[in-house]
Amino acid sequence: MIRSLVVSLIILLGLLLIIKCDLIDNMTPVTSVTTVRRHDMKQGLKLVMSDEFEIPGRSFAKGDDDIFEAMVRPDDTNQAINFYNNSKEYVTTSDGSLVISTRAIKTHYIEWDKGRLRPEHRTKNYTSGMIQTWNKFCFTGGVLEMAVDLPGESTSGGLWPAAWMLGNLARATFQDSTLDVWPWSYDKCGDIDNLATKQEINACEKDPGYGLNSYQGRGAPEIDIFEVMPGHNMPGYSAPVEPFMSNSMQISPGIPKDSKKYKRPVNGMKLNSSYTWYEGIRMGPNSQFNEGFWGQECGPVYDGTSERIHKYQEDAISVNTILQKTHFERSHIYRLEWQPGHNGYLDWYLDNELVFSIQGSSVNELTGAMIPEEPMYLILNTAISHQWGMPEPCDIKNCPTCWRCYDCTNPECQCGLPDGMKFCKNLPAEMRIDYIRLYQDPSDPTHTVSCSPPSHPTAEFIEGHPERYADWKDYDGLFPVGFGLYEFSYLILFVCVGAYALKIAYRKFNDVYYNKPRYIPDHNHHMDVLHHHMSTKVKIGLLSLFNLML
C-alpha cells in the first residue's frame, strides 16, 4: 500500500516536472535558468517559463500556440485607430525574435453598433499586431525579463509600443469584460460607500458564485512594463518632445476626486505640496512622475443616480523615463520584479538600472488597495492612437482635417500628423522581442503559475460570462457576438413597441369600419368616400408603426 502510494507520488511529480518543463524553451541558455532578485539580492529564483523565439515562421493565430495568441479585432480602446491582425504578416518569428509589425494598410469591416442597434461599415487606417496569453498562461509574483528592440525610429511619433499585464478576469481590448472589474486591487469591506455598485466582485459578498471565494475582493489590475512614446513635434515647443517610456501600476480604488481629506493631483499638472500622492516612490536619475496622467474616473458612461454611486476612481502610479536613439536600434533589457500583497512591491528596471519602485505599504495606507495578488497575463502590442504622440493642440486654423483625419496615405491629412509619420515615413515598423523569461521563488507560496489558482479562481466566472469574453467576429447578418442583456432588453422593447403600434393601427381600422353606417343611399359615392377614409386611417396607423419602430 505504502509502496504503491510512493510510486504514485513519484509519477505525479514527474508529470508536474514535464508540465513545468513544457513552459521552458530548451534553447534558453544554461546560464539563464536562475536569477538574483535585485530588490533584496535574494538568490535562487528559478526559471519557470521562457521563449527564445528561435524557430522561424511561427504562427500565433488562435489554437496555433500553447502560450501565446495573436488577436484579430479592431482596437476601440484609448482612441486607437488601428486593427489587430493575427496573420504571420503582423505577428510571427524571424531571425531569433518575435516580430510585431505595423503597416499603413486599411482594414474594412462590418460591426454591430450597440448604440444604434444596427451593423455599421467601418475602417481602420492602420493594421498592427497584438499578442497575449489571456486564460492560457498567467502567473502571480516573480521576476519577468524581456529583451526588446522598439519599433521605428526614436522620432516615429504616433506609434504606441507596449508590454503590459492584466488580471485574468478582464480580456484586453474587450471592453465588456472590464466594467467594474478593471483595475480593482482591493480586498476590504466597509470603507467605501456603495462598494457593490463599483466593484463587481467585492469582499462584502458572502456567496459571489462562479466558484469564487467568499468575502474576497477581486478585479483586473494593470501593470505596464513599458509604454513608449517616440519623440515627436508639439505645437508651441521649441524642440521635439524626447522619446520616453512610461512604467505604471493602475489600480482601484484611487484617491477620490471629491475627497474632503485628500486633494488628488490633476492630469497635466505638476505634483506640489498641496496634492496628496503615494509615499516611498523611488525613481532613477532620468525618471520623473507622469504628470500627464494621474488616473481617471471609471464606471458606466451614464450613471443614472444623483449620488453617482456607480463611479469610482482609478489611480495611475506612473513615472516617465527618457529613452535614447539606441533603444530603437537594438535590444535592451526590460525587467519587472513583482512581490504581491499589502506588503509587496513592484520594481522596474531598464538595462539593470532601477527606474521606478512602489511599495505596497504606501498603497495600503493611502487607499486600502494593494500590490496585485491576481493571476495576470502578458500582452505585447503596437497601437496607433490620436491621443498618443500626435500634435496637440492641432493647428485648426491652418489644418482643416484636425482631429478628423489621421490617414498618413491621404495628402490632405498630413497637417494633423507628427513629422515622423507624415506620408507614412515611419511605416512599416517592427517591434522585435528577443526573449521572454519568468523566474519565481520556489520557497514563496504567493508565486504561482496558473490562470485560476485556488486562492484567486477565474475559470468558472469566465465560463459563466461568455458574452464578455467571446472572440470578436465580423458581422455576419445574425445576432452579433456578445449579444447579451443590453441588446436583449432593446429587442424586447422593440417588439413591445411594435406590438403596441399594431394594436393602435388595428383599433383605428376597427373604428373606421364599424362606426360608419352600413346602409348608404348613394351606395357608390359613399363607398368611395368610406374606402378613401379607411385607407387614409390605415396608412396613418402604419406610418405611426414604422415611425415608432425606427
Buried (B, 14 or more C-beta within 10 A) or exposed (E): EEEEEEEEEEEEEEEEEEEBEEBBBEEBEEEBEEBEBBBEEBEEBBBBBBBBBBEEEBBBBEEEBEBBBBBBBBBBEEEBBBBBBBBBEBBBBBEBBBBBBBBBBEBEBBBBEBEEEEBEEBEBBBBBBBBBBBBBBBBBBBBBBBBBBBBBBBBBBBBBBBBBBBBBBBBBBBBBBBBBBBBBBBBBBEEBEBBBBBBBBBBBBEEBEBBBBEBBBBBBBBBBBBBBBBBBBBEEEEEBBBBBBBBBBBBBBBBBBEEEEEEBBEEEEEBEEEBBBBEEBBBBEBBBBBBEBBBEEBBEEEEEEEEBBBBBBBBBBBBBBBBEEEBBEEBBBBBBBBBBBBEBBBBBBBEEBBBBBBBBBBBBEBBBBBBBBBBBBBBBBBBBBBEBBBBBEBEEEEBEBBEEBBBBBEEEBBBBBBBBBBEBBBBBBBBBBBBBBBBBBEEBEBBBBBBBBEBBBBBEBBEEBEBBBBEBBBBEEEEBBBBBEEBEEEEEEEEEEBEEBBEBBEEBBEEBEEEEEEEEEEEEEBEEEBEEEBEEBBEEBBEBBEEBEE
